[in-house]
Amino acid sequence: MSTHEEELRKAVSYALSAGYQLDKDAFEFLDSISKTKDPAEFMEEVIKRAESLPEKPYFLDRQFLEEIAKETLPAIEEEPSIISQAKKLFKPFAKEISSQIKVVENPADKISTSGSIEEYLEYFHDRFKRLERLLRQRIDTRDAVSIREAYKAPANAKLKVIGMITEKRESKRRILLRLEDLESAVTVLIPANAKRELLEKAGMLLLDQVVCISVVKGRRNLFIADDIIWPDIPKRKPKTASEPVYAALISDLHVGSKTFMRKEFSNFLFWLNGKYGNSKAAEIAGKVKYLIVAGDIVDGIGVYPQQIRELAIKDISKQYELAAEFFEQIPDYIDVIIIPGNHDASRKALPQPAIPKDYAEAIYEKRKIYSLGDPAIVEVHGVEILIYHGRSLDDVIVSLPNIEFNNPEKAMRLLLQCRHLAPTYGAKTPIAPEPRDFLVIERIPDIFHAGHVHVVGYEYYRGTLIVNSGAWQRQTAYQKKMGLTPVPGVVPIVNLQTLEVTCLSFA
């Protein structure tokens, strides 16, 4: 028996035990609404209303259930919800528009690591070469020399060297950096009396990051920093769509968790179908052509200690079955793109392959989807989107000052400046030693979409729209312990013609 059938059976049993019968039409309505609303919870409200009637009915008919459904689905901005006639009135603009979707980069089919020492060396060599190449594309770094050449320079010479930061030691008196390239290594000093801008840049450096440092050669081969140059992305005008189609950006559903916001996510699905919200909201819904999900579709099993206590569904395949029933309610003219997160049934190390069909067969069967690895790059209506679940945001936020969980877009901006999605190796974020480093941001995205931290945030940086899409899970015990207050049930909707963002709350 599927999860949907089991929940429907519970709802019907609840009605029977309370002394009520459902006629055929009422059962069909309950079946349809159960795909996006908890039928047992809904039936509880139905029985409560029936018990309050002066004359209790023996049969619960469809009209009675429909009236209660209207009242229990509040509208956006507190305007009347359109339920029964919405389908006739809703004429989505996006339905008449042909899809324009291209998968630009997908690591799912290129993963080949076995974990040998040689592969680790190959991985770091590839990372260094790719980031060095990006740095040398800047006008202000083209005269950079190798560390070996820098050692040969006379004292007081001004130089620029490119290297990977392998060590960072901070004290009140100074900051010492160990910088390595493919041939040699050097110690770079940043004194406490250095200019403020340099100290701020040094404070934001992460281990294993590749940068260019402007130095003055001192005695005994000690180099004193004068400036730090990041790979960064150049200022540019983003590509936009030729027509007003929208992309809805979501992540972190955590289906299967007791804290999954089922009702709120159902409201979102009703909205996509034109059955929830006021006329303005319906107009926006009608232009949604793409739904992009940045991972953690389900809560998974054994992801963290004592997780079993917080699970409503303790079988990962059944978690995906329920998620598939939700995805089935998305209009068929909307293209759905998904990547895995650290809670999904994919390997945990980055880059992640696509969610395997062995565990999530229902997701693939219910409707057409584009299932890609993490990270992935897609082009929709001419707009290039970098999709990344965001596992490394934890490492960035806890490692650096002035970056907090309630402003994830700042941490995402730092990743663009580093031109790498997970700069620090060996922290909380597991990284597989692939021959190619898929986490280097070589292509400059028009939109950078991530999730993971359960907080909505967005900003524009040098022509790139940065969006973190929050979550559909209430605060967990772990988040409460960490002092993290999530912002769930809010969806950033991006107009691909203008890259303007509208955030709609379904909470």
Secondary structure, 3 states (H helix, E strand, C coil): CCHHHHHHHHHHHHHHHCCCEECHHHHHHHHHHCCCCCHHHHHHHHHHHHHHCCCCCCEECHHHHHHHHHHCCCCHHHCCCCCCCHHHHCCCHHHHCCCCEEEEECHHHCCCCCCCHHHHHHHHHHHHHHHHHHHHCCHHHCCCECHHHHHHCCCCCEEEEEEEEEEEEECCCEEEEEEECCCCEEEEEEECCCCHHHHHHHHCCCCCCEEEEEEEECHHHCEEEEEEECCCCCCCCCCCCCCCCEEEEECCCCECECCECHHHHHHHHHHHCCCCCCHHHHHHHCCEEEEEEECCCECCCCCCCCHHHHECCCCHHHHHHHHHHHHCCCCCCCEEEEECCCCCCCCCCECECCCCHHHHHHHHHHCCCEECCECEEEEECCEEEEECCCCCHHHHHHHCCCCCCCCHHHHHHHHHHHCECCCCCCCCCCECCCCCCCCECCCCCCEEEECCCCCEEEEEECCEEEEEECECECCCHHHHHHCCCCCECEEEEEECCCCEEEEEECC
